[in-house]
Amino acid sequence: MKLQTTKYSLISLLLMVSFSLSAQKEVRHNVRKGNKAYNEQKYSEAARFYQQAIKENSQSKEANFNLGNALYKQKEWDKSIEQMNRYLMIEREDPVKMSAAWHNIGNAFLQKKEVGKAIEAYKNALRLNPDDEETRYNLAVAQKMLKDQQDKSENQDQENQDKQQQQQQDNQEQQQPEDKREKRPEKQDAPEQMSRDNARQLLQAIEQDEKETQEKVQQIKAQQREQKAQELRRQNKDW
């Protein structure tokens, strides 16, 4: 009986090994097909192959990492972040790959305009791979964006405060008795003189509008150049 039990156990073990090798082969096959579709920019198709590979082996590091990138390419920012976090739960040995995952998470947060979270992700990437100049550049871009947002918010707060103070002052003046209000001398101009003044003021306003328009055009062009440079740097790191 013992010999038979040993024989059956050996057969079961061989079957398990055979099944495991077959499953690994199928996982690798789906990952290769996913990579081919990804390189052809068929990101939805690539994602399906990666998902099939993960279904067969949930611990496949390459399939999990590449699925995160395929989701990013489809602008599925939240799903991409979630998938990269799953990869980080699997990968515990390769700091360069872990850094790349954090880099890609930072890119997704930056696309979502969640600049603070992007900064923290880039910092995590640099802690794992301090020599990564691409991540260092993205971190600098995100920090500049955060500072611009803060400056804009402060300026807006100051404008709102000034408007509120002016409104309060106007309300106080209106509440005063008419005889105590500051009387402003009425300007008596001839109709012809008023016409010249209005024309001069209109011309000045047009010139100012043209100047401001040109400044805005230059700013937009500069922003477009900067955005193009940033987009070149925001490419996700591949496996």
CORTATA-V648598 format. One record per helix or strand of 3 or more residues. SS is the DSSP state (alpha for helix, beta for strand). FROM is the first residue (numbers start at 1). TO is the last residue. If there is no record, write none. Layout:
ss: {SS;SS}
from: {FROM;FROM}
to: {TO;TO}
This chain:
ss: {alpha;alpha;alpha;alpha;alpha;alpha;alpha;alpha;alpha}
from: {2;43;61;77;95;115;133;178;191}
to: {39;56;73;90;111;128;175;180;233}
